[in-house]
Amino acid sequence: MAKILEGPAMKLFNKWGIPVPNYVVIMDPNRLEQLGEANKWLRESKLVVKAHEAVGGRFKLGLVKLGLNLREAVEAAREMIGREIGTAAVRQVIVAEMLEHDEEYYVCINGNRDGAEVLLSNRGGVDIEENWDTVRRLFIPIDENPSIERLTEFACEAGFSGEIAERVGKIVSRLVLCFDNEDAQSIEINPLVIRKSDMRFAALDAVMNVDYDARFRHADWDFKPVSEIGRPFTDAELQIMEIDARIKGSVKFVEVPGGEVALLTAGGGASVFYSDAVVARGGTIANYAEYSGDPSDWAVEALTETVCALPNIRHIIVGGAIANFTDVKATFNGIINGFRESKSKGYLEHVKIWVRRGGPNENQGLAAIRKLQDEGFDIHVYDRSMPMTDIVDLALNS
């Protein structure tokens, strides 16, 4: 699953006939001035400027400015772009037409193993959590498309009436088409607004998650996914994501700046366990990583090289619990090759490696990785009889 930002989501909405306000995404405030010369709506409309990043609570952080003219919007963009928020920095803003409206609604689609569920309320906006009892749900089985009539009836069940119910039903039908055809896993519009004087609807804000592995089916996808941890993915993270999309099994990697203990662990459970254990014992992790589901050795090698290239690390913890079917020898071949390649590039100076693993072909795998001691690696290898927490203690106390 990959989260995409508001701008790319609105582009997909436009594609499927879901109304959105006029908008532009910019990285340079001077570009906004240039666009203003060519776009009447930028010169004549009230504008909203928002940080176009995966940052929660933007309004409270001062990263949303309302009711601006073009000159004020340019100044707001200059103020926001480059601002640091925790470990993230604002690289771009979205500038949109500010639509006066009478009502705010909420609509969402979530996928599940049996199909999808539509959520709808006539009480959207920032207070939707307080009005969650107004949300109505409609289940859509796989390979079924509800009719406009059924969706209009559903809108009536959610408290809409008359022409508004009909229009909401049509918008929901287009959202279902967008969900199905864009390999979406969830879409949330909050708020969907209406100006009753001319019955103009628009999706003012959107959160969308798509199956990024399906991008080969979408030639018009010109966006990159965004991280859920409030910053863009790094080049290394994107590289491992690309590999993960091409293999059976899985490799995962997330950087954590400033840590001294790197993790190259097997399986999500062991990865979380080691992360927690290092932190609980006063250490700092440099990354989250996992390999699982018996991935190809070349993929594990690439993951290993990525971990070894992390700055300022002093320890690498390798392995995990006792595998059910992941071949320890095969995956260790990838790790061994990755260690050798990394050392040839000047990495792993003064880095201690701690290995603990069990599973199919563990004796052969552990024997092979233990031979790295003869090549000058500071490596310590243990089998399944060594408690996992003891590896962390050995690393942090060495």
N, C-alpha and C positions, 0 to 999 in steps of 0.2 A: 504494500500500500504506500502511496506517495501523496503527500499534501501539496496542493498547488495554491498559489496566492490569488487574491481577489481579481487582479487584472486578467490573468489567463482564464479564470473561471467565467468572468463576464464575457470574454471573447467566445467561449463555448456556448454561453447562454444566447448571445446574439445569433450564433450559428443555428440554433434550434428554435428561434423565435420567442425567446423569453425576454421581455423588455428590461432594459437597463438604462441608466442615465448615460449621457455622453461622458467620456472619460479619456484620460491619457495617463501613461506611466512614464516618468522621466527620471533620469539620473543626474541631470544638469539643469539647474534653475534657468540658465540662459536659454536652454531649449524650450522651456515653457513660454518665455517671451516671444520666441520665434513662432511657436505654434499659435500664440495669440493673434499674430498678424494674419494668419491664414484661416482661423476658425472663429466664426462669429460668436458661437456659444461661449467661448472662453472670455471674450470681451464683454458680453452683455449679460451673462448669467451670474448669479451668486454661486460661489464655488466652495467645495470641500477639499481640504488637503489632508491626506492621511499617510503615515509611514507605511510603505508597501513591503512589510517584513512580517515574519512569523513571530510577532511579539504580542503577548496578551496584555489586556488592559491599556490599550493605546491611548484612550481618551484621558485616563487618570495620569498617564505619563506625559501629557502635553503633546502627544503625537497625532492628534486630530484637531484641525482648525476648521471652523464653520463660518459660513456667511461672508466670504471674502470676495473682493474684486480681484482682477488679474494682478495688479501691482502687489496687493497684499498676499496673494497666493504665491507669487514669486519669492517674496520675503519669507513666507512660512516654509517654502521648500528649502531656501538657503539655511534657515535655522535648523531644519530637521536633518538634512542630508549630512552625513558624517558624524552625527551625534551617537555616542556610545551608550548602549543600554545593556548593562551587565557584560557578558562576553560577546555581545553582538554589536554591530554598528549599522545604522540606517544607511543603506546604499541607494535607495530609490523611494519615490513617493508616487501615490496615485492622486491625481487631481480630477475631480468629478463635478458635474453639474449638480447643484444643490436643488432638490425638488421640494417645493412646498407641498405638503400632503395633509390629508385629513385623518387617515387611519393607518395603523401599522399591523401587519399580519406576520404569521410564522409558518414556514413550510419546510419540510425536511424529508429526505429519502435515505433510508439505511438498508444496505444489502445484508442478507443472511443466507444460510445454506439452502433455504427452501424458496428463496425469492427475494422480495423487498417489502419494506413497510413504509408507507407514507404517513407523515405526521403533519397535522394542520391545525392552526388556531387563528381565531380572529382577534387575538390579544398578543401580538408580537412586540418586538422591541426589547429594550434593555431589561424589562421586567418580566420576561417570559418565564423565568424560573418561578417567580411568585404566582404566575397564572398557569402553572403546568396542568392544573386540573381541567383547563379548557381545551387541552390538546386532544384531538380525535385521531384514531389510527385506522389505516386501511391496509390490509395485507394483499400483496400481489404475488401470486405463485409464479414460479419460473415459466417463461415462454407464454405468459398471458399479458395482454394489454387491456386495461379497463377502458370502457367506452367513455366518451364525453358525458353521456347521460349519467353513467355511474359516478363519475368524478364530480359532476354538478350536484348529484344527490349527496355525495360525501361532503361537499362544501356546505350544503344546507345542514347536514348533521353537525358540522363544526360551528354553526351559528351565522353563516352567511345567508343572504336571501336575494331574490330577484336577479337583476342583471349582474350584480356583483358576484353572486354565486356562480353564474354562468361563466363570467370572465375568469374567476379563480379556477373553476374546473378546467378551462382551456389551458391556463398557465400550468396547472399541475400535469395535464396530459403532455405538454411540451417538455416539462421537467422529467417525466418518465422516459420520454424518447431520448433526451440528453443522457440520462442515467444509463440506459441500456446501450446506446450506440457509442458512448464515449468510455466504455469500460470503467464506469464510476463505481465506487464502493460506498460512498456517502456524499450527499449534497445537502447543505443547509443554507436557506435564505432567511436572514433575520436582520432588518425587516423587509418584507414585501409591502410596498406602500401604494396608496391610491390617492389621487387628487380627484374628488368627486365632481368638480366643475366640468371636467372634460373626460372623466373616467380613465385618466392616464395611470397605468400601473408601472412599477419599476422595482427591480431587485436592487436594493441599496447596498447590501453587504452579502458576501457569500463565503462559505467555507466548503471546499470540495476535495475529496480524496479519490484518486484513480489508481487503477492497476498499472503501474509504470512499466511492468514487464510486457504489457500489451501495446507499447508504443510503436512496434513494427506495423501495426494495423492503422496507424494514424499519421499520415504524412504531414498533416497541418499542426501537429503538436510541436510548437517551437519554444516550449517552456522547459525548465528544469524543476524537479521537485524541491521542496524546502524541508528543512529539518524541523522536528517537533520541539527542539530544545532552544529555540529562539535565535538561531543564526543560520546562515547558508551552509550547505554541505561543503566540506573542504574537497580539494581535488582528489586527495587520497580516499576519502569516503565515497566519492562518486566512482572512482576506479573500482573499488571493491563491489559497489552496487552493480556495476556493469558486469563484472565477473559472476556475481551471484545470480544474475538474470540468465546466464548462459549454461549453468551446470545443474546436474542433479545434486541433491543435498544442498548445503547452504554455507556461505561464508559471510560474516557480518563484521563491521568495523565502525567505531565512533571514537573520535579523538576527544581527550579531556586535557586541555592545556595545563602544564605545570606539574604534572604527576611524575613520580620517580619509578613506579612499579608498572611495567607493561604486562598486559595479559594476552596470552595466546592459548585460549582454553576451548575445550570441546563441549558442545551442548549448551543450550541456553541456561539450564539450571546450574551447571557448574560455573558458568561465566558470571552469573549473578552472585552465586555463593562466594567465589573468589573476590569479586568486587567488594562485597559487603565485608568479608573477612579482613581485607587489606585496610579498609577505612576504619573498621571497628578496632583494629590494633594500632591505629595512629598513623598509618601509611597514606600515601596519595597515589591514586591510579592515574596512568597516563592515557588510558583508553579503555573502551569496552570492545571485546572481540569474541567471536565464536566460530568454530567450524563444526558442522553436524550433518547427519544424514549420509555419511560416507562420501564426502565430496571428492572430486578428482585431485590427485596429488599436485598438479600444476596450479590449481586454484589455492590450495593450502600453501604452496610455495610463494605465490604472489601475496597472500595475506601475511605470511611470515616476514617477507621483505618490507612490507608496509609497516608492520609493528617494529621491526628493528630500526627503521629510519626515524622513529619518534625522537624528539630532542630531549636531552638531559635525563635519559632513563638510566637507572642503576641496576635494575633487576628485570628479568623476564620470567614469568610463571607460565609453564607449558603443561598442557594435558587436561585432566579433568577427573571425572569419576570412573566407573567401570562401564565401558561401552557395551551395548547390546549387539550391534551389528557393524558399527564403524570399524574398519580394518586399521588397527593401531600401526602396523608395519607400513601400510601404504601411505597413510596420512603423515607418519613420521618421516617417510622418504621426502615428502614435500617440505616439511619443516627443516630437515637436515640440509637440503639443497638451498632453501631460503637463508639459513644461517651462513652457509659457506659463501653464497653470493653477497650477502650483506657484509661479511667480514672483508671480502675482497674489495669492497667499496669504501672501506674505512670505518664502518659502523662497528658496534659492539665492543669498543675499547672500554675497559674497566666495567663491563656489564656482566653480572652473574646470572646464569640461567638455571632455573629450578624446574625439574620435570617430575611429574607424578601422573601415572596413567595405568589403566587396566582395560582388558577387553580382548577381542579376537586378535591373535598373533602379537600379544603384548610382549612376550619374551624376545621375539625377533626384533620388534620395534625398539624396545628399550636397549637391547644390546647394540643395535645400530647407532642410536643417538648417543650412547655412552662413549662410543669410539671417538666422538668429537673432542674428548679430553686429550687424545693423542695429537690433535691438530692445534692445540693451544687455547681451546675454548674453556672458560671458567664455568663448567657445567656440572650439575649435581642431579643424579638420576635415581628415582625411587619407583617401586612397583605399587600395586594396590594395597599392600599391607601398611603403607605409610598414611596416617590420617591426613586429609586434605588441609586441615587447619595448621598442621605442623609445618607444612611447606611454607605457608605464609609467615609463621613465626621464625623459621630458619632464615628466610629472606630478610625480614625486617631487623633481625638481630645480628646479622652477619656484618 
